[in-house]
Amino acid sequence: MIRGLYTATSGMLSLQRKQDSLTNNLANINTPGYKQDVGVMRSFPEQLLARIRDQEGPDIQGLPQMGGQAALIGRLHTGVYMSEALPVFRQGDIAETHDPYDVALLDNIQPDEEGNERRLFFGVARLNDPANDTAEPEQLRYTRNGNWSVNADGYLVTPDGYYVLNAQNQAIRVNDPDLPENNAGHTLEINQDGSMTYLRDGERVALGDQPLGIKMITNPQQLVREGTNIFRYEGDVEPVNVTEDPENVGFYGVKQGWLERSNVDPSQTMTDMLTVLRAYEANQRIITTLDGTLEKAANEIGRVNG
């Protein structure tokens, strides 16, 4: 009976964690580029129970007492736990915003030869000196949130304050306060392949010599979430610029003036939350029943001893 209490309690704790994950998904339903988490539930190892020394052997002087054969009772389940919450990197819907600093990343990159999933992300980083620093691999972070803005120094930044990087892992400067004639402002144009131009003296000129830093990550489940929309990569295969492989042409694109929405399905999430709630309540009733049974047994023992 006590084991039953522990099993039901572990179920309630894991369901609480899963409900928290679903609630976080629902709270970020309007966060651009957000990727929902899916809670992974696993069971603790089963235990095989047997009754040993089922029959005591004869007490013969000079011989060791031999117990009976173990009697198999059965398997005991020791509960479940939520081991991790894995993000789902499925492409979200895109919506038009008409803002030149909003960028949606369209991703249809196929798996590699070994069947590993491959996904695209914008490369971002925190830099102490964005005018001169190049982000090192350990500084790189990845996001699908293309809801950008221009900071006071004229650099493209994410809502979390990360600098948006180009293919050489350098910050992208849109406006230069010291050279106003070179300011792109709202004339910035980001092409489908990630190259950037702006209007100067009535003509389109390139903004730098590098396109956007669109990184292709193999096996994105090796990404670790930092905050809401930023990921850190801890895999073995180093992310590469998608523009480096000509075979990727036609399987990805950049759409300026659009935003990728969250890939959370509100209807499915609400259904999952109700399912988790019912399972939580079932475990709660089990604990209440076992507690009542134990109390009754304790009272019976008290009457017998009295």
Salt bridges, closest charged atoms under 4 A:
ASP37 OD1 - ARG225 NH2 2.98
GLU46 OE1 - ARG75 NH1 3.62
GLU46 OE2 - HIS77 ND1 3.12
ASP54 OD1 - ARG51 NE 2.73
GLU56 OE1 - ARG53 NH2 3.18
GLU84 OE2 - ARG42 NH1 3.71
GLU96 OE2 - HIS98 ND1 3.45
ASP107 OD2 - ARG119 NH1 3.86
ASP107 OD2 - ARG144 NH1 3.42
GLU117 OE2 - ARG119 NE 2.91
ASP176 OD1 - ARG173 NH2 3.91
GLU189 OE1 - ARG204 NH2 3.76
GLU226 OE1 - ARG141 NE 2.98
GLU226 OE2 - ARG232 NH1 2.37
GLU234 OE2 - ARG232 NH2 2.73
GLU260 OE2 - LYS35 NZ 2.48
GLU260 OE1 - ARG144 NE 3.07
GLU300 OE2 - ARG303 NH2 2.36
